[in-house]
Amino acid sequence: MISEYLFNILSVYTNNICFVLFVLCHLSDCSASTMSTAVEATGFVMCIVSWLITGSALANDYWKMSTVSGSVIISQRQFENLWHSCAENSAGVVLCVPPSPAAHISASRALMIMSLLLGLGSMVVALLGLKCIKIGSATDQSKAKIAVGGGVLSMLAGLCCMIAVSWYAYRVVQDFHNPFFGGVKFELSTGLYMGWGGSCLAILGGAFLCSASGGDSSAPIDIYEEMTLLLCSDQQGATPLLP
């Protein structure tokens, strides 16, 4: 249910982005520079939203929760994240202890923290490279390179978060389906789905920044002029059409 709900949210969000870009395209008569600015701004907003979701996922208490399948009477509920393992009884009393020192937990902690740092860096770098913001005497070419750098950092941040939550989820699923596992079996919970959603937004936002800033809008006109001059020069006695 949670995964389907988050998938519907991401679908609606993506459809709204496409609709906004479509409207901007027609309102601006499909101007390449305007479309590039709109895509770049959309990618920057997606980077901000993904960073907030990733931070919320890291702080979420429910990365995995004890399963209730096959249980008749539930006296307590157990849940864990990267920082603590908690048990809540029927009276509402919660007792938390540090989780087991497993290698995948330590690695997931490092990857999530790295993802937040890279995401913060991507927002700062991308902000300096936005075409709609004028800072100093930076040229459009230099701002495009800065924005591409921010997009690359955002995609790296999303990749780190994706690896962390996928590795953690793999271990949960592996223990759940292991018939020889004698401990409490857990199932995936909210924090993992938030991590997947934040990482997808970070990668998509970084791709938007790179695609919007990777090319020069004047390049197609220059190529057209060169092709026209080349074709005119091939004709004997023909004069170039362009001055």
Long-range contacts (C-beta under 8 A, 24 or more apart in sequence): 2-189, 2-190, 2-193, 3-193, 6-193, 6-194, 6-196, 6-197, 9-197, 10-197, 10-200, 10-201, 17-42, 17-46, 32-217, 32-220, 33-131, 33-217, 36-131, 36-212, 36-213, 36-217, 37-131, 37-132, 37-212, 39-208, 39-211, 39-212, 40-130, 40-131, 40-147, 40-208, 40-209, 40-212, 40-213, 41-130, 41-132, 42-205, 42-208, 43-126, 43-151, 43-154, 43-204, 43-205, 43-206, 43-207, 43-208, 43-209, 43-212, 44-123, 44-126, 44-127, 44-130, 44-150, 44-205, 44-209, 45-205, 46-201, 46-202, 46-204, 46-205, 46-208, 47-119, 47-122, 47-123, 47-126, 47-150, 47-154, 47-201, 47-202, 47-205, 47-206, 47-209, 48-123, 49-201, 49-205, 50-119, 50-154, 50-157, 50-158, 50-198, 50-199, 50-200, 50-201, 50-202, 50-205, 51-116, 51-119, 51-120, 51-123, 51-157, 51-198, 51-202, 52-198, 53-194, 53-197, 53-198, 53-201, 54-112, 54-115, 54-116, 54-119, 54-157, 54-161, 54-194, 54-195, 54-198, 54-199, 54-202, 55-116, 56-194, 56-198, 57-112, 57-161, 57-165, 57-191, 57-192, 57-194, 57-195, 57-198, 58-82, 58-112, 58-113, 58-116, 58-191, 58-195, 60-190, 60-191, 60-194, 61-86, 61-191, 62-189, 62-190, 62-191, 63-168, 63-189, 63-191, 63-192, 64-168, 64-172, 64-186, 64-187, 64-188, 64-189, 64-192, 65-186, 65-187, 65-189, 66-184, 66-185, 66-186, 66-187, 67-176, 67-185, 67-186, 67-187, 78-184, 78-186, 79-189, 80-186, 81-191, 82-108, 82-109, 82-112, 82-168, 83-109, 102-171, 104-167, 104-168, 104-171, 105-168, 107-164, 107-167, 108-164, 108-165, 108-167, 108-168, 111-160, 111-161, 111-163, 111-164, 112-160, 112-161, 112-164, 112-195, 114-157, 114-160, 115-157, 115-158, 115-160, 115-161, 115-164, 115-199, 115-202, 116-157, 118-153, 118-154, 118-156, 118-157, 118-160, 119-153, 119-154, 119-157, 119-202, 121-153, 122-150, 122-151, 122-152, 122-153, 122-154, 122-156, 122-157, 122-202, 122-206, 123-150, 123-154, 124-150, 125-149, 125-150, 125-153, 126-150, 126-151, 126-153, 126-154, 126-209, 129-209, 129-213, 131-213, 140-216, 141-216, 143-213, 144-213, 144-214, 144-216, 145-213, 147-209, 147-210, 147-212, 147-213, 148-209, 148-210, 148-213, 148-214, 150-206, 150-209, 151-205, 151-206, 151-207, 151-208, 151-209, 151-210, 151-213, 152-206, 152-210, 153-206, 154-202, 154-203, 154-205, 154-206, 154-209, 155-202, 155-203, 155-206, 155-207, 155-210, 156-206, 157-202, 157-206, 158-198, 158-199, 158-200, 158-201, 158-202, 158-203, 158-204, 158-206, 159-199, 159-203, 161-195, 161-198, 161-199, 161-202, 162-195, 162-196, 162-199, 162-200, 162-203, 164-195, 165-191, 165-192, 165-195, 165-196, 165-199, 166-196, 168-192
